[in-house]
Amino acid sequence: MGAYYHVYLSPKPGVTPEQVEKTMNMAVDWFRHKPTYWILYTTSDAKKWYSRLQPLVEPGGQVYICKLDRSDSWGFMPKQFWEWLGKPRNK
């Protein structure tokens, strides 16, 4: 069963957006809500994601990954976000 993770990613100099997206595509699904903030739906844990993202950030970048608990949430986000968050996922 999958889980949601919130990821802050500031790549090291020289890493392209295409390289970042290629790595994020390892998730079952993802949503980028700001240039450096992503929400992943994945079957992998935070430690595995760190190992995937580490080459994009060291040295000179930053990454933070935490499991996202949707059981107590509220907010004002674009319609596309709510549609993405609410869609069924079979993986």
C-alpha positions as a printed Julia matrix, in Angstrom:
91×3 Matrix{Float64}:
  0.0    0.0     0.0
  1.23   3.49   -0.8
  1.65   6.57    1.34
  1.97  10.31    0.81
  5.24  12.15    1.46
  5.96  15.86    1.43
  9.33  16.68   -0.12
 11.33  19.91   -0.08
 14.02  19.74   -2.74
 16.54  22.43   -3.63
 18.91  20.75   -6.08
 22.64  21.38   -6.21
 23.88  23.69   -8.98
 23.76  22.11  -12.41
 20.82  19.77  -11.79
 18.08  20.33  -14.36
 14.32  20.24  -13.77
 14.21  17.26  -16.13
 16.62  15.33  -13.89
 14.45  16.08  -10.87
 11.25  15.0   -12.66
 12.93  11.8   -13.85
 13.63  10.9   -10.23
 10.17  11.94   -9.02
  8.67   9.72  -11.72
  9.86   6.76   -9.63
  6.86   7.5    -7.4
  3.46   6.07   -8.22
  2.3    9.68   -8.63
  3.46  13.17   -7.67
  2.25  16.76   -7.51
  4.57  19.78   -7.48
  2.8   22.65   -5.73
  5.76  25.07   -5.73
  9.07  24.88   -7.58
 10.79  23.25   -4.61
  7.85  21.47   -2.92
  6.43  18.14   -4.0
  3.88  15.67   -2.7
  4.57  12.08   -3.64
  2.33   9.06   -3.55
  4.71   6.14   -3.28
  5.25   2.61   -2.03
  8.79   3.52   -0.88
  9.72   5.03    2.5
 11.5    8.31    3.27
 14.89   6.62    3.62
 14.57   5.15    0.1
 13.55   8.54   -1.29
 16.52  10.15    0.41
 18.85   7.7    -1.33
 17.2    8.53   -4.66
 17.35  12.3    -4.16
 20.76  12.56   -2.47
 22.71  12.62   -5.77
 20.61  15.62   -6.85
 21.42  17.66   -3.74
 24.93  16.85   -2.54
 26.94  18.98   -2.36
 25.25  22.37   -2.24
 21.54  21.52   -2.22
 18.94  20.6     0.36
 16.29  17.92    0.78
 13.7   17.16    3.47
 11.21  14.3     3.27
  8.38  13.56    5.69
  5.34  11.33    5.67
  2.16  13.28    5.11
 -0.75  12.51    7.43
 -3.94  13.45    5.61
 -6.24  12.49    8.51
 -6.29  16.05    9.87
 -5.93  18.51    7.02
 -7.55  21.61    5.66
 -6.51  24.39    3.34
 -6.89  26.57    0.31
 -5.15  25.16   -2.76
 -5.8   25.2    -6.52
 -8.53  22.9    -7.84
 -5.9   20.75   -9.59
 -4.34  19.95   -6.23
 -7.59  18.74   -4.68
 -8.37  16.69   -7.79
 -4.91  15.09   -7.65
 -5.15  14.42   -3.91
 -8.62  12.9    -4.2
 -8.05  10.58   -7.14
 -8.04   6.84   -6.48
 -4.71   5.05   -6.61
 -4.49   1.3    -7.11
 -0.76   0.79   -6.49
